[in-house]
Amino acid sequence: MDESFIKTPKQKEYLLKAAGLAAEFALTADQFDREGAFPFKHFDRLKEKGLLKLTIPQQYGGEGATLYEFLLVQEKIAQGDAATALSLGWHLGLLMHLNDTQKWKIDTYKKICKEIVSSNKLINSAATEPNSGSPARGGKPETIASKKDGKWVINGKKIFTSLAPALDYFIVPATIEETGEIGDFLIPRSQNGLAIEETWDTLGMRGTRSDDLILKDVKLPIEALVETKQKKEKPFAQGWLLHIPACYSGIAIAARNEAVEFSKTYQPTSLTHPIKDIPEVRRKVAEMDIKLMTARTHMYSIAEKWDSCPSGRAKLAYDLAIAKTIVTNMAVEVVDLAMRIVGGQSLFRSNALQRHYRDVRAGLHNPPSDDITMKIVADRAFQVD
């Protein structure tokens, strides 16, 4: 695929760095997928290249990348290893979101940024629970925070905790027992009572190691409560979540490239030429490219709007949700077309397409799910409050 979305020298610099890493990660992605192991080796390289600080503001020692630049990096890394990209995206996206919203005390945010810049610490939110499901659906956490002897005491369980084996900090939503409010608590990995239960045994995105987080009488200082959340009555614009479709777009590009390269060289004995010259193969390749160009153009145009007009970001909530739905469904369709071109060989464990097929399905379940997007868009059309 051409790099038609590069517009500045800085974007090209980021993309070249990401491309080098993606090529490395592609060599070992299958190993981590087969083992269901977290790609520590990949993250060591991300740390060496300074990518853990990509979205930290420059005044705090980071790169200060825009959303558009973040997506370029995310999409490229995913072409090498999707699980690594999705894991990185949660860390980088969360840091961008915290800076955009500025809901944390500035000293707390600066402290976390300093630790990431100086020591390559990793942070992510652990919000999903067995009974309440994704927080995007409005379920109240069953994890409970109560005050005792001047400290917070946290008890509960979280699932889908991406980067669980590698995280240094967990942001944990919990229901405050005394008030019924929902609060976010910043919990260091070293805290007593915190444990990881290795439950992650999935078909796709195996390397994210999104294991369960167990919190049993975890005692925290009062300042560990970093944010008290209000119920969201309307869709809330979160540009950082575009890291999700960017990751799945990267998978689709990788699958497309696999199919194209296969078509250039594969020549069955029934033909006097490679299958690239078969009209139906060429039609499928064209269909993949049209789908990719359409979806990527939409995604990057929304990112450009987000970056260029901060005062208008609140109006982009619907556009962001639509972009996620368009791109993730496109990615599923492109991987399917790539496998149809390659045929039965795409099902062999030695073929990267079978991993892309399994990984790309996970995008349908990342937030916001298609049904939520359809609901909010239909509500807007019929002006349902």
C-alpha positions in Angstrom: 0.0 0.0 0.0 1.2 3.5 -0.7 1.8 5.9 2.1 -0.6 8.5 0.8 -1.6 9.7 4.2 1.9 11.2 5.1 1.7 15.0 5.0 4.7 16.2 6.9 8.4 15.3 7.4 7.7 14.5 11.1 4.9 12.1 10.1 7.4 10.4 7.7 10.0 10.2 10.5 7.5 8.5 12.8 6.4 6.1 10.1 9.9 5.1 9.1 10.7 4.3 12.8 7.4 2.3 13.1 8.0 0.5 9.8 11.4 -0.8 11.0 9.9 -2.1 14.2 7.0 -3.7 12.4 9.4 -5.6 10.1 11.1 -6.9 13.2 7.9 -7.8 15.0 6.6 -9.7 12.0 9.4 -12.2 12.4 8.4 -13.2 16.0 4.6 -12.4 16.0 3.8 -16.0 15.2 5.8 -17.3 18.1 4.1 -15.1 20.7 0.7 -16.0 19.2 1.3 -19.7 19.4 2.6 -19.5 23.0 -0.1 -17.1 24.0 2.7 -15.1 25.6 3.1 -11.3 26.1 5.7 -9.9 23.6 8.1 -8.5 26.2 10.8 -8.6 23.5 8.7 -6.3 21.3 8.1 -3.9 24.1 11.8 -3.8 24.9 12.4 -2.5 21.4 9.5 0.0 21.7 11.2 1.3 24.8 14.6 1.5 23.1 13.0 3.6 20.3 11.3 5.9 22.8 7.8 5.1 21.6 6.3 4.7 25.1 6.4 8.5 25.4 5.0 9.2 22.0 1.8 10.9 23.2 3.2 12.6 26.3 3.3 16.4 25.9 6.7 17.8 25.1 6.8 20.0 28.2 6.8 16.7 30.2 9.6 15.1 28.2 7.5 13.3 25.6 7.1 13.6 21.8 3.8 15.4 21.9 2.5 13.5 18.9 -0.9 14.5 17.5 -3.7 12.0 17.1 -3.0 11.8 13.4 0.6 10.9 14.0 -0.3 8.4 16.7 -2.6 6.6 14.3 0.1 6.4 11.6 2.4 4.7 14.1 -0.3 2.4 15.4 -1.4 1.3 12.0 2.1 0.5 10.9 3.1 -1.4 14.1 -0.1 -3.5 13.6 1.2 -4.6 10.2 4.0 -6.4 12.1 2.2 -7.6 15.2 -1.4 -6.7 16.0 -1.3 -7.7 19.6 1.7 -5.5 20.2 0.0 -2.6 18.5 -3.2 -2.9 20.4 -1.4 -3.2 23.7 0.8 -0.1 22.9 -2.3 1.7 21.8 -4.0 1.4 25.1 -1.0 2.9 26.9 -0.4 5.7 24.4 -4.1 6.5 24.0 -4.8 6.7 27.7 -1.9 9.2 28.1 -3.3 11.3 25.3 -6.8 11.2 26.8 -5.5 12.2 30.3 -3.8 15.2 28.7 -6.8 16.2 26.6 -9.3 16.0 29.5 -6.9 17.2 32.3 -9.2 15.6 34.9 -6.3 14.4 37.0 -4.4 16.7 39.3 -1.5 18.1 37.3 1.1 16.9 39.7 -0.2 13.3 39.5 -0.2 13.4 35.7 3.3 14.9 35.6 4.6 12.2 38.0 3.3 9.4 35.8 4.7 11.1 32.6 8.1 11.5 34.3 8.2 7.8 35.2 7.3 6.8 31.7 10.0 9.1 30.2 12.7 8.1 32.6 11.9 4.5 33.3 9.6 3.3 30.5 6.7 2.5 32.8 3.5 1.1 31.4 0.0 2.1 32.3 -3.5 1.0 31.3 -7.1 1.1 32.6 -8.7 -2.1 34.0 -12.4 -1.4 33.7 -14.3 -4.4 32.4 -15.9 -6.8 34.9 -17.5 -10.3 34.6 -21.0 -9.2 35.4 -21.2 -5.5 34.3 -19.3 -6.1 31.0 -17.8 -3.1 29.2 -18.1 0.2 30.9 -19.3 1.6 27.6 -22.6 0.0 28.3 -23.1 1.9 31.5 -22.8 -0.9 34.0 -21.8 0.1 37.5 -18.6 -1.5 38.9 -19.0 -4.2 41.4 -15.5 -3.5 42.5 -15.9 -1.6 45.8 -13.8 1.1 47.3 -14.4 1.9 51.0 -12.6 4.2 53.5 -11.0 2.7 56.5 -8.5 4.2 58.9 -7.7 7.1 56.5 -7.1 4.8 53.5 -9.0 3.4 50.6 -9.6 -0.3 50.6 -10.3 -1.9 47.2 -11.9 -5.2 46.6 -13.0 -6.6 43.2 -12.1 -8.3 40.0 -11.5 -7.0 36.5 -11.3 -8.9 33.2 -9.8 -8.0 29.8 -6.8 -6.3 31.5 -4.6 -5.8 28.4 -0.8 -5.7 29.1 -1.5 -7.4 32.5 1.9 -9.1 32.7 3.8 -5.9 32.0 1.8 -3.1 33.6 3.4 -0.9 36.2 0.1 1.0 36.9 -3.5 0.1 36.8 -6.3 2.6 36.6 -9.3 0.9 38.3 -12.9 2.2 38.3 -14.7 1.2 41.5 -18.0 2.1 43.2 -17.3 4.2 46.3 -19.2 2.5 49.1 -20.0 5.7 51.1 -21.4 7.7 48.3 -22.3 5.4 45.4 -20.1 7.4 43.1 -17.8 5.8 40.6 -14.1 6.7 41.1 -10.9 5.9 39.2 -8.1 4.7 41.4 -4.4 4.6 40.4 -2.9 1.4 41.7 0.8 0.5 41.4 1.6 -3.1 40.5 3.7 -3.5 43.7 0.6 -2.8 46.0 -0.1 -5.7 48.4 -3.4 -7.5 47.6 -3.0 -7.0 43.8 -2.7 -10.2 41.7 -2.9 -11.3 38.1 -4.9 -14.5 37.3 -3.8 -16.0 34.0 -7.1 -16.6 32.3 -6.4 -15.2 28.8 -6.9 -18.2 26.4 -8.4 -16.7 23.2 -8.4 -17.4 19.5 -7.2 -13.8 18.6 -5.1 -11.1 20.1 -3.4 -13.7 22.2 -0.3 -11.7 22.8 -2.2 -8.9 24.6 -2.4 -11.2 27.7 -5.6 -9.5 28.8 -5.7 -11.5 32.0 -7.9 -11.0 35.1 -6.9 -8.5 37.8 -7.7 -9.6 41.3 -7.9 -6.9 44.1 -8.2 -8.2 47.6 -8.1 -5.6 50.4 -5.8 -3.4 48.4 -4.9 -0.4 50.7 -4.3 2.9 49.0 -3.6 6.5 50.2 -6.5 8.9 49.8 -4.8 10.6 46.8 -5.0 7.4 44.9 -8.6 8.5 43.9 -7.6 10.4 40.7 -11.0 11.0 39.2 -14.7 10.9 40.2 -16.8 10.1 37.2 -20.2 11.5 36.2 -22.8 9.6 34.3 -22.6 10.4 30.6 -26.1 11.2 29.3 -24.9 11.7 25.7 -22.1 10.3 23.5 -18.7 11.6 24.7 -16.0 12.4 22.1 -12.8 10.4 22.8 -10.4 10.8 19.9 -7.8 8.5 21.5 -10.0 5.5 20.9 -9.2 5.8 17.2 -6.1 3.8 18.1 -8.5 0.8 17.9 -9.6 1.1 14.3 -6.0 2.1 13.3 -4.8 -1.2 14.7 -7.3 -3.3 12.7 -6.7 -1.2 9.6 -3.0 -2.3 10.0 -4.1 -5.9 10.1 -6.1 -5.5 6.9 -3.1 -3.9 5.1 -0.9 -6.7 6.2 -3.4 -9.3 4.9 -3.8 -7.4 1.6 0.0 -7.3 1.1 0.3 -11.1 1.9 -2.4 -11.8 -0.8 -0.7 -9.5 -3.4 2.7 -11.0 -2.9 1.3 -14.5 -3.1 -0.5 -13.7 -6.3 2.7 -12.5 -7.9 4.5 -15.8 -7.4 1.9 -18.6 -7.1 1.5 -20.4 -10.4 -0.5 -23.7 -10.4 0.3 -26.2 -13.1 -3.0 -25.5 -14.8 -1.8 -22.0 -15.7 1.0 -20.5 -17.8 1.2 -17.5 -15.6 0.9 -16.5 -11.9 -2.6 -16.0 -10.5 -2.1 -12.2 -10.5 -3.2 -12.3 -14.1 -6.5 -13.9 -13.4 -9.3 -11.4 -13.7 -11.1 -12.5 -10.5 -7.9 -12.2 -8.5 -7.3 -8.7 -9.8 -10.9 -7.8 -9.0 -10.6 -9.0 -5.4 -7.3 -7.0 -5.0 -9.0 -3.9 -6.4 -11.9 -4.5 -4.0 -9.5 -4.7 -1.0 -7.8 -1.5 -2.1 -11.0 0.4 -2.5 -12.3 -0.7 0.9 -9.0 0.2 2.5 -8.7 3.6 0.9 -12.3 4.5 1.7 -12.1 3.5 5.4 -8.7 4.9 6.0 -9.6 8.3 4.4 -12.5 8.6 6.8 -10.5 7.6 9.8 -7.6 10.0 9.1 -10.0 12.9 8.2 -11.6 12.6 11.6 -8.2 12.6 13.3 -7.2 15.7 11.3 -10.4 17.4 12.5 -9.6 16.5 16.1 -6.1 17.9 15.9 -6.9 21.0 13.9 -9.9 22.3 16.0 -9.8 21.4 19.7 -12.8 23.6 20.4 -14.9 21.5 18.1 -14.0 18.1 19.5 -17.3 17.6 21.4 -19.1 17.5 18.0 -17.1 14.6 16.8 -18.5 11.9 19.1 -20.7 10.4 16.4 -18.0 10.6 13.7 -15.6 8.8 16.0 -18.0 6.0 16.7 -18.9 5.7 13.0 -15.2 5.6 12.0 -14.6 2.7 14.4 -17.5 0.7 12.9 -16.5 1.4 9.3 -12.9 0.6 9.8 -13.2 -2.6 11.9 -15.8 -4.1 9.6 -13.8 -3.1 6.6 -10.8 -4.9 8.1 -12.8 -8.1 8.5 -13.9 -8.0 4.9 -10.4 -7.3 3.6 -8.8 -10.2 5.5 -11.6 -12.4 4.2 -10.9 -11.3 0.6 -7.2 -11.9 1.1 -7.8 -15.5 2.3 -10.1 -16.1 -0.7 -7.3 -15.1 -3.0 -4.7 -17.4 -1.3 -7.2 -20.2 -0.9 -6.7 -23.2 1.4 -3.1 -22.4 2.1 -4.3 -19.4 4.1 -5.5 -21.8 6.8 -2.1 -23.3 7.5 -0.6 -22.3 10.9 2.6 -21.4 9.0 0.6 -18.7 7.0 0.3 -15.3 8.6 -3.2 -14.9 7.2 -4.8 -17.3 9.7 -3.4 -15.1 12.5 -4.7 -12.0 10.8 -8.1 -13.7 10.5 -8.2 -14.5 14.2 -6.9 -11.1 15.3 -9.1 -9.0 13.1 -12.3 -10.4 14.6 -11.4 -8.9 18.0 -12.0 -5.4 16.6 -15.8 -6.1 16.5 -15.8 -6.4 20.3 -13.6 -3.4 21.1 -15.6 -0.3 22.1 -17.8 1.1 20.9 -19.5 -2.1 19.6 -21.5 -1.8 16.4 -24.9 -1.9 18.1 -24.0 1.0 20.3 -22.9 3.0 17.3 -26.1 2.2 15.4 -28.2 3.2 18.4 -26.6 6.6 18.9 -26.6 7.4 15.2 -30.3 6.4 14.9 -31.2 8.4 18.1 -29.6 11.4 16.5 -31.5 10.9 13.3 -34.8 10.7 15.2 -33.7 13.3 17.8 -34.2 10.9 20.7 -32.8 12.5 23.8 
